[in-house]
């Protein structure tokens, strides 16, 4: 069996299915061995009839008995096969489902940094191809494993009882097959890993191209993408063909050995049965009659499948072992973002936010994005955050959500260090509208009600009106049941932004973050949304990251970031004197309005 701490718990959970299935499979294997005996008995009856020249009633009765026994064996085989197919395959599917669930649960625990440094293709390949390989091994692989040993062993015992001399001939290819399998196993595992990596690259390229299909079409680069895809696909083809050739070559060697062995036994045994001679070979006398020869050939014919299974199980084990290794690497990935030993549950959050000597550096960078940030936001304040591009505005608000770990004692909500706060309660206290305005491929209603799937229609519509997107939705053909498409592809940028705002608003959290979330709407709509925020979120803390000064000029206070630090934090009127960055942004926006006015 394939051993792993991520599989062992499922073996313990579904042991009874495997036990019943293996018992049923061994029972079927045992019943199969009666068929060669019945064939041998039939041949013996006809040999006796031909020798005596008389077909007696006893012979006729014996034939009827054999026929009835054969029917009974057939019924037993059918029942046994139904049982082992249901139990073993059912167990493998249950393990597959459980393992895939564990992997998805792991994905939700991994930090954003993990997904930045690992491609989607690698992860999805483990969720699909790798798990499929393991499931196949735990289902059909178990069948081949049991047949290879149980049926093979029973066949050897039967052959030894019938003619131990012929058993010696069978042992030679068995040893060759085992040695061949051990030699090829590691080589096949390495090539399977290369095959999986090639598939990862193909998946990555395809996913990226389809996601960016509008850009490709806009720049008329379809042929360029097709040529690039051809290179990746050609590489994938070469790796797969190489693996198939190795696998086929491995099977061919085993088939040749089995075929030669079958021909040798049939020819050698047939000669002895027809001539009645006894031949001494290497000090061993060989002789056999027609009845025993038919039985022996029947046993050997039954033995062919276990011999083939022993060969195939090596290839299957190699693939599943390589796949399990990839899954273990994924499951063993460190969970950077997790609760402390005794986390504090944030309850009845007022919305006070404090940064104390807060500095932050992304894992992939050498320098700090933010340096020594010190500020206090009082409960219920509506705060703007401005600064030039790349000055740390998004980094500052993301720190509150603990997307990345921060230094202890630097960020507080209601005087609780967020590094000691329970993650669930921390994130429940914050409504978030991200820059990219990600929407799920679902209905508009379910996107808005993402925080509570049981939310009633009135609250959903109220949130849509709050975000000034209600009229747009009512104009859709299916209204709130309109499917947004992947990442909201069927909607405009402004519609996606406003639906994201509605989704955050309906959560009714004490803290709300809008990260440059009104950049794609017109000034009038922007003013309406900000007015709604001031009125309907009165008494709740709101942070508004903006690129335009006009977005935040009517808020309580504004944080101005410059070169990774807080240049100023005060009311809009005071900032005109205290912050050169803010004054320049105001001047440039006024100049822009004058130009547009011409």
N, C-alpha and C positions, 0 to 999 in steps of 0.2 A: 504493500500500500504506500501511497504518497504521504509522508509524514511532515507535518508542520503544526506549530502551535496554533495557527489560525484555522486549521482543519480538524485538529484533534477533538475540539469541543463538539464538533458536529458528528464525529464518529461516536462519541459518548452519547449524544442526543438521539441518533438514529441507528444505534447498534442493532436494535431488534429487526429493523428492515433488512440490514445486511445479513444478519444471522438467518432469518427466514429465507432470504433470497439464495444464500450460499447453500443452505440445506436442500432447498428445492432444486438448485442447479446440480448438486452432487447426486441427488435422487434421479434426475433426468440422465446424467452421465451413466449411472449404474444400470438404468433400464436399457440404455442404448446397447449395452454389451450383450444383451440377450438375443438381439437380432442376428449377429454372426453365428451364434450357437444354433438358432433355429434353422438358418440356411445350411449349416453343416449337417444337422439332423435330416433335413430334406434330401440333401445329396446322398447321405448314408442310406436313406430308405430307397432311393432310386437305384443306388449301386447294388443293394441287396436284391431288389426286384430284377435288375438286369442279370445279376449273377445266377439267381435261382430260376429265372424265367417265369416267375409267378408274382402277381400283385395281389396280396392277401387282404382280407378285411381288416386285419390288425394294422397293416400299413396304411389303409385308407383312414382308419380311426386316428392313427398317429398324425396324419396330415391334417385332419380336421382340428385336432387338439392344437397343433402348431399354429394353424390359422387363427383359432380363437385366442390363443396366447398372444399372437402378434397384434390382434385387434386390441386386446387389453393393454399391451405395451404401448400401442399408439395413443390410447386414451390417457394413460398415465403420463406419456411424454407431453401431450397437449396441455394437461392440467399443470404439470410441473413447470413447463415453459411459460405459461400464463402467470404463474405465481412469481417466478424469478424475474421475469420482465417487469412486472408491476412493482415489486419491492426494490430491486436493485436500481432500476432507472428512476423510480420515484425518490429513492434516497439521494441519488446523484443530483437530481433537479432541486431537491430541498437544500442540499449543501451549496449548490450553485446560487440559489436565491439568497441564502443566509450570508454567503461570502460577499456577494455583490452588495447586499445591504450594509455589511460591515465596512466595505470600501467606500460607499457613499457617505456613511456616518463619519468615516475618517476624513473625507474630503471637506466636510463642514467644520472639522476641527482644525484643519491646516490653515496656516496664515496666508495672507495675500502674497507675501514674499515667495512662498512655495510655488504658487501658480505663475508668478512672474519668471521664475527660473526654470520651470518645467513646462514643456509644450503640451498643449491640449491633446495632440495626437498620441503621445506616449501614455497619457492617463487613460484616454478612451480605449486605446488598444488593450490595456489591462482589463478594463471593464467588459470588453467584448471578447476578443480572441483568446486572451490568456485564461479567462474564466471558462470559456467554452472548451478549451483543451483540458482543463482540470476536470470539468464535468464529464467529458467523454471518458477520461481515464477512470474516474470514480464510478462510472456506469458500465460501459462496454469493456473498459480495461479490466474491471474486476471479473467479468465473465471470462475473458481470455485468460486471466491469471488462474482462476479456479479450474477452468477446463485444461489449461496447460499442465497443471500439476495433478489434479484429482483424476480427470479422465485419462491423462497420460499414464499415471501410476497404475490405475485399474487395468488399463490395456496391457501394460507390461506384466502385471501379475497373471492375467489370463493367458498371455502368450507364453510366459514361463511355465505355467501348468501344462499347457498344450504341447510346447516344444521349447525347452530351455536353450536348445542349440540355436534356434532361429532368433531368440532374444539377444544372444551375443552379437549377432549381425546388426540388430537395431541399435545397440548401445553406441556403436561407433559414430553414426551421424548425429546422435543426440549430443555427444560430447562436442562434436564439431560445431553444432548450432549454438550451444552455450558459449563456447570460446569465441565464436564469430560475433555473437551479440555483445559480449563484454568488450571486444576490441572496437566495435563500431559505436557503442552507446555515447561516449563522450564526444566523438566527432559529430554525431547527429545533433546532440544538444547544442554544440557551438554553432552549427549551421542554422538551427532553428532560431537561436537568439538573433543571428544576423537577419533572418527572414522577418522577424518581428520588428526589428529596427527599421528595415526597409519599408514595412507597412506603416510604421509610425510617420515616417517622412512623407509618404504618399497621402496619408490622412491629413497631416498638417497642411500640406500644400493645397489640397482640395478644399479644406475648411476655410483657409485664408482667402482663396480665390473666390469662393462662393459668397463669403461675407462681403468682400469688396467688389462684387460684380458690377455695381453701378459705376464705380471709379474706372474699372476696366473698360466698360462700354463708353464712358464719357471721353476717355483718352484714345478710344479705338485701338486697344491693345489686345484684342482677342487672339490674334495669330501669335503674338509674342507669348501670351500665357499658354497657348496650346503647345508651342514648342518647348517651353519650360516644363509643362506637365509631362510631355513626352519623355523628357530626360529622366524625370523622377519615376515615371511608370516603367520605362525601359530598365532602369536599375532594379526596381521591384520585381519585374519579370525575370531578370537574370538570376537574382537571388533565389526566387521561388523555383525556377527551372533547375538550378543547381541542387537545391534541397530535394526536389522530386527525383532527380537522377540518383542521388545518393540513397534515398529511401527505396527507390525501385531496384537499384543494384543490390541492396541488402536483401530485399525480398526474393529477387531472382536467384541469388546464391542458395537461399534456403529451399526454394522451389526445385532447383536442380538437384540438390542433395536428396530431397524427398522423392523426386521422380526417378532418380537412379536407383534408390533403395527399393522403391515399389517394383520397378522393372526387374531388378535382380531377384527379389523374393518371388515374384510371379514366374519368372523364367526358370530359376533354380528349383523352386518348389514344384512347378508344373512338370518339369522333367522327371523329378523323383517320383511324383504321384503317378505319372503315365508309365514309366519304366519299372517302378517298384524297386529300384536299386537303392543301395546304401553307399553313400560316398563319404570317405574319410578326408576331412580337410583340417589341417593343423592339429591333428590328433583327435578330432571330434567327428563322430559318426552322424551323418545327416540322412534321415529317411522320413517319408511322410506319405499318407494316403490321400485320396481325393476328398474325403469328408473333412479331415483335419486341415487340408490345404484351403478349402473354401472358408472354413472358420477362421483360419489364420489370416487370409486375405481380407476377410471382413473386419477382423480386429485391426489390421494394419490400415485399412481404409478409414476406420474410426479414429485411428491414431494420427492421421494426416492433419486434421484440424488442430489438435493440441500442438503439433510440431510447428504449424504455421502461426498459431497463436503465440507461441513462445518467441518467435521471431518478431511478430508485430508488436508484442507488448514491450519489447526493448525500445522500438522507435516511439511508441506512444508514451512510455515512461520518460524518455529523454525530452520529449516536447513538453509534457506536463511539469517535469522537474524544472525546466528552464522558465516556464510560465510562472510556476509557483515562486521561483526566485525573484522574478520581477515584481510580483504582488507583495512578497515579503519586504522588498526594498521600499515599496510604496507605503505599506502599513507601518513600517518601522521609522518612517520619516518623523522627525521631531515635531511636536506640537508646541510651537513657540508661544502662542496666545492661549493661556489657560488660567483658571482660577488659582488664587493663592491657597495655602493650606486652610486657613480660616477666613474666607471672604466675608466682607460686609455687604449685606443686602440693602440696596438703596430703596428706601420706601418713603412715600410722601415727599418727593424731591421738590424743593422750592425753586431751584434753577440757578443757584450761585455757582460761578465758575471762577477758578483761580489758577494762574500759572505762576510758579515760583522758580526763578532761575532755570527756566525750561530751555533745554537745548535738544536738538534732534538731528540725527544723521541716518539717511537711508542705508541699508546694508550694502547696497551696490555702489555707494559713493564714498569718497575719501574725506570730504569736508562736510561740515554741518549745514543743513538747510536753514535751521533756526538756531539762534544763539542768545542765551540769557534773556528769555522773554519773561517779563514780570508784569502782570496785570490782574485786576479783579473786576469781574462782571457781576453786578448785583442782580438778585432775583427779579424777574419781570422786565428787565431792560431789553430794548431792541437795539442791537449793536451791528454796525456795519464794519466790514473788513476790506480795505483797499490796498493797492500797491501794484507796482509793475509786474508783468508776467514773470513767473519763476521766483518770486520773492517769499514764498512759503505760506500763502493764504490757505490753500487746500490742506497743506501739512498741519497747520495750526488747528483747524476744525476736525480733521481726521484723528488727531491725537485724542480727542474727547471720546471717540468711539473705540479706542484701543485697537485700531486696525493693525498697528505695530505696537510693540512694547515701548514704554518710555521709562525714564529713570524714576526710581521711587522718590516720593516727596516732591514732585515737580508739577503735577496736574491734579486738581481737586474739584470735585462736585459736591456742593453742600458740605465742604470741609472734610470730605472723605477722599483719601488718595485713590485714584482710579485703579492703581495697581493692586489695591487691596479690595476693590469693589467686585462683587459677583458680576460676571460678564453679562448674564441674562438681564439682571435688574439694571445694569448700567446702560445697555443698549435699548432696553424698554423705555428708559427715561428720555431718549433722544429720538426725534423724528428727523430723517435725513433725506435731503434731495441732492443726489450726486451730480457732478458735472456732466457725465455722459448720459444722464437721464435714461437709464436702462429700463426697458419694459419687457415683460414676459410675453411669449406668444400665446396670448389668452384673450379673453374678452376685456373690454374697457372696464366693465364693472369689477371683474376679479382683480384687475391690476390696481384699481383704486382701493379696493377692499382687501389688499394683500395682507395687511396687519390683522385682519379679522374676517375670515371667510363667511361668517354668519351675519355680517353687517347688513342692516336693512336698506332697502332701496332709497329711502328718504335721506339717510345720512350720506349715502354715496352721491346722490344728486346735489346735496348741500355742499359737499366738499368740492364737487366739480364747479359749482357756481362760485365758490370761494376763490378757485383758481382761474376763473374766467374762461373755462373750457366747456361749460354746460351747453351753450348754444351750438358750439361746434359738434358736440356729441349728438345732440338732438337732430342735427343735419345729416348724420350718417344713416345709411340705409337700415342697419340693424340697431341703431342707437347705442345703448349701453351694452348690447350683446355683440357689438362689432369686434371681430378678432383683429388684434393689432398687428399680427404677423411677427416674425422673428425680430427681436430687439426693437419692435415698434416700427417696422419698415413701411407700413401702410400709412403712417401718420407724418405730418410735417414736423420740423424741428420744434416749432413753437407749441404745437399740440402735445408732443412728447414731454416738453418741459412742464407744461401746465398740468398734465395728468400726473406727473411725478410730484408736483406740488400738492395736488389733491390727495395723493396717496400718503404723503407725509402729514398733511393737516388732519386727515380723518383719524390718525393714530392718537391725536390729542395728548402728546407728550409734553412734559413741562419745559423741555428744551427742544428747539427746532433749528436745524441748520439748513440754509439754502446756499449751496456752493455754485455761484454764478448761474443761478437758475432762471433768470428772466432776461438773459442776453438775446434770446431768439424771438422776443415779443416786441410789439411796438410800444412807444412811450406811454400812450394812453392806457393800454392794458397793464403795463408795468405799474403805473401809478395806482390803478384800481386794486391790483394784487397787494401792493404794499399798504394801501389804505385798509384793506381787509385784514391784513396781518396785524396792523396796529389796533384795530377795533376788536376783532374776534379773538386775538391772542393777547389781549390786554391782561397784564399780570403774569404772563408766561415769558420766559427768556427766549429770544430769537436772535440768531446770528445770520447775517446776510453778507456773503462774499460777493463782491461785485467788481466788474471791470470799468463801469461808468460811475462817475461821482454822483450823477443825478439819481442813481438808484438808492443811494444811502444818505443823501444830503438832508433828509427829513427825519432820520432816525435819532435816537437819544444820544448815542456817542459813536465815534468811529475809531477803529484801530488802523493806523497807517504802518504798513510794513515796508522796510527798505533794507536791502542787503542782509536779510536774515534776522533782523532785529526790529523791535518796536520803535519807530521814529517818534510817534506821538499817539496819544490815546485821550481824546477829549471830544467836546461838542463840535459840530461842524463850523460854527462861527469862530471858535478859538483856534481851530486847526489852520485856518487861512493865515494866521500869524505865526503859529508855532511849528508848522510842518511844511517845508519847502516842497516835498513830494506831493502833498495834498494840494497846495496852492498851484503847482504846475499842472496837475491833473484838471483842476477847475479851469485854469486858463485855457488849456488845450481843448476842453470840451466846449467852452464858450466860443472859442475861435472856430471850432467845427460847426457849431450851430449858426454862426454868422455866415460861414461859407455855404452851408445848405440853404440859408435864407436868401442868398443871391439867386 
